[in-house]
Amino acid sequence: MSAITILLVAIVALLAGMEGILDEFQFHQPLVACTLIGLVTGHLQEGILLGGSLQMMALGWANVGAAVAPDAALASVASSIIMVLALNGGATDSAKAVTTAIAVAVPLSVAGLFLTMICRTIATAIAHAMDGCAEKGDFSGIERWQYAAILMQGLRIAIPAVLLCVIPAEAVTNALNAMPDWLSGGMAVGGGMVASVGYAMVINMMATKETWPFFVLGFVLAAIPQLTLIALGLIGISLALIYLGLKDLAKQGGGMGGGSGDPLGDILNDYE
């Protein structure tokens, strides 16, 4: 990679790391981070494919209480760089490079938890320093410590990204070419299962007796080949609007089963 490309990659990685905490502009999301890495390295199409696949996996990642979700920012940035190095090294099979990047994203996301733990431990001392500034009425000091803490989260991703960029592209390509067919085939199968696992995690969090009919209907409609993704999206929006209309009607006393405010739940309860 050229110096300009490495600098652009470092900027994207810095933004992804900071957004992992700020969660405002979504630079840490795989679809955004991988697409930006692909854009600045000249592999936009492969970046979008990788980001879309990883986004399916990250749909079910969420911080719940003290349980911290895998690091989507590091997984997205690092796997994108590995994919780019493979392509720059002369890999002719772009699909294999993307599949390999998907497979290594999972262990990278788990490894990113170690860096997150270090940063959050340091952030504890920063919080105490901010408390000291607050006791003195030093608002500018509070802001400086805040910027330092956010910058630390960005460097958590930017530094590993830069280190990966200096790896010779030929080394990554040779490693991919040295993989036996059974290993690359297994990684391809595992990468294909990633999206299913992500959806399963989301359904596990959302599934109730009121939402299952919509899930079933969605899978049935998706099996109809004449329906495009745009058509499925419009059907989903229409069903949501119909449900909201019925819910408002139920709140006004016109629903079934006593009008609890959930028309589908009232209907299901009537059959129990």
C-alpha angles and dihedrals in degrees: 000000000000122000091252092052092049090050092051091047090050090052092051090047091049091052091046092052094049092046090054084073103027094045092192109113096023096231088146094061112106095235091055100037096045092045092051092047089050090049097052093044097046097250101102097148094051090045092055092048092050093045093049092051094047091046089062088056095045094052090088096044113108137146108247115185109304092346109102118206121233115279105266093179096058092041092052098044098040096045090048091053091049089051092049092048090052092050093045090050091063103269105165096192104072091176090060091049091052093046092050091049090052091051094051092046093077097057089041090055091052092046088052089065088070091057090045090053091052093049093048091049090053089045088062090064090045090054090054090049089052089051089055091051090049091054089054093045090243101151094167089056090053090052092049092052089047092054090046092052093049091046089052090057090051093049088052087073101025097059096053088044093055091046090053091049093061092057109107110257091222091061092057092045092050090050091053093047090050092059113108119236093251091057096046090045091051091049089051091053091046091049090052090053092053094079092049092051091050092052091045091054091051093048090048090058097042104034116117132148088263095055100041094080089056092049092051092047091049093053092047093050092046089059091062105096095205092063115089125206089258090054092049090050092051091048090051092050091048092051091049092051091047091050092049090049092051090046091054089048091051091051089054090057098260097106130100127261098029097313104270092172094257108087096186091047090050091052092049092046090054089061095050 
